Amino acid sequence: MKDSPILIVGKNAKTGWRVEQRLKEMGLDTRGVSRSTSPAFDWEDQDTWRAAMENTRSAYITFHPDLAIPAAEQAIRDFVALAVELGLEHLVLLSGRGEDGARRAEIALQECGLDWNIVRANWFMQNFSESFMVEGILGGELRLPAGDTVEPFVDVDDIADVAVAALTRPELRNRVFEVSGPRAMTFAQCVAAISKATGYPVKYTQVPVERFIDGMRDEGAPEPLLWLMHELFTVVFDGRNAIPVSGVQEALGRPATDFDAYVARVVKSGAWDRQGLREIS
Ligand SMILES: NC(=O)c1ccc[n+]([C@@H]2O[C@H](COP(=O)([O-])OP(=O)(O)OC[C@H]3O[C@@H](n4cnc5c(N)ncnc54)[C@H](OP(=O)(O)O)[C@@H]3O)[C@@H](O)[C@H]2O)c1
């Protein structure tokens, strides 16, 4: 088992590929899986799980679409039971701060008898550059029902570093690492920072939550995603996650990455490049 690969569930997810890349750079054997890999792993098809999981020694687990959805707890319970049966030694779960559903899934992991870690994260900075908010940034207007909620967004490169530390340093096992960025910001402040760094105008516009959800439904978003967005913007974004936490420092002995450093990196990468728009004077 010691020489078996480390399983990464969510090979193409925002943290998953980064974790796999880091482990490979350390010379460790990995098996990244998702619906498009061989063997495949589909959270909605348990028949795919055994072949993906067998003969692995530990796992980094990202649930799709989000650990907060009602189906997540049972899925994680079933995953953990199979991990015990297959003889995995250690499970590291990516979780979300302030989400009751995610907390129930975490408990399934903590009670399973295997070594565990939980990396409990604030909202990802990369939602602005690698996820559903990119379109708004590139289009010059981010429309969300987030109000003046402040969030200490976390850099997913920090999350990947913490997950890799948990996977590779036995002295860190059986601990929760709560990870955030160093300062809480409103969505309007984030957008202003992006606008300043990119040199093109982007504004934040507040929209009523029901109109936002209706818009996503009209674009064909699946029901679990609609449920999730409603839960996030009506329950989770009530200020409960506003205080920055120290999990990056605890696991890595260095401070968490600031939003401005993330923005500078994305600008350099070209991910927010767009053509034909006037520059801010
Ligand atoms: N986004 C945030 O701000 C945030 C904050 C805290 C915690 N989290 C946690 O992060 C997790 C989501 O991570 P993420 O945002 O990095 O994910 P993501 O980037 O949205 O993951 C996308 C990948 O998931 C795979 N996938 C889609 N459906 C799947 C299924 N049914 N079974 C297996 N794989 C599937 C897809 O690859 P294939 O097409 O190859 O299957 C896709 O490339 C959630 O568990 C959430 O609780 C997120």
The ligand as an ORCA input file, in Angstrom:
! r2SCAN-3c Opt
* xyz 0 1
  N     -15.769     27.395     -5.309
  C     -15.596     27.807     -4.075
  O     -15.472     28.998     -3.818
  C     -15.506     26.790     -2.964
  C     -15.263     27.227     -1.659
  C     -15.131     26.288     -0.645
  C     -15.250     24.944     -0.945
  N     -15.508     24.545     -2.217
  C     -15.627     23.113     -2.513
  O     -14.910     22.836     -3.688
  C     -15.541     21.760     -4.377
  C     -15.654     22.130     -5.820
  O     -14.378     22.337     -6.270
  P     -14.101     23.177     -7.558
  O     -14.887     24.446     -7.532
  O     -12.624     23.239     -7.670
  O     -14.717     22.220     -8.643
  P     -14.832     22.519    -10.158
  O     -13.634     23.264    -10.634
  O     -16.177     23.090    -10.434
  O     -14.781     21.009    -10.704
  C     -15.035     20.814    -11.993
  C     -14.633     19.402    -12.338
  O     -15.434     18.449    -11.644
  C     -15.606     17.320    -12.479
  N     -16.949     16.781    -12.282
  C     -18.125     17.345    -12.638
  N     -19.168     16.553    -12.291
  C     -18.615     15.449    -11.718
  C     -19.161     14.259    -11.167
  N     -20.478     14.014    -11.155
  N     -18.308     13.337    -10.657
  C     -16.973     13.533    -10.685
  N     -16.389     14.649    -11.185
  C     -17.214     15.600    -11.695
  C     -15.421     17.806    -13.914
  O     -14.454     17.013    -14.601
  P     -14.998     15.876    -15.591
  O     -15.843     16.564    -16.610
  O     -13.771     15.253    -16.121
  O     -15.799     14.937    -14.717
  C     -14.876     19.224    -13.796
  O     -13.659     19.426    -14.489
  C     -16.881     21.525     -3.751
  O     -16.878     20.317     -3.035
  C     -17.049     22.698     -2.805
  O     -17.720     22.309     -1.633
  C     -15.632     25.437     -3.230
*
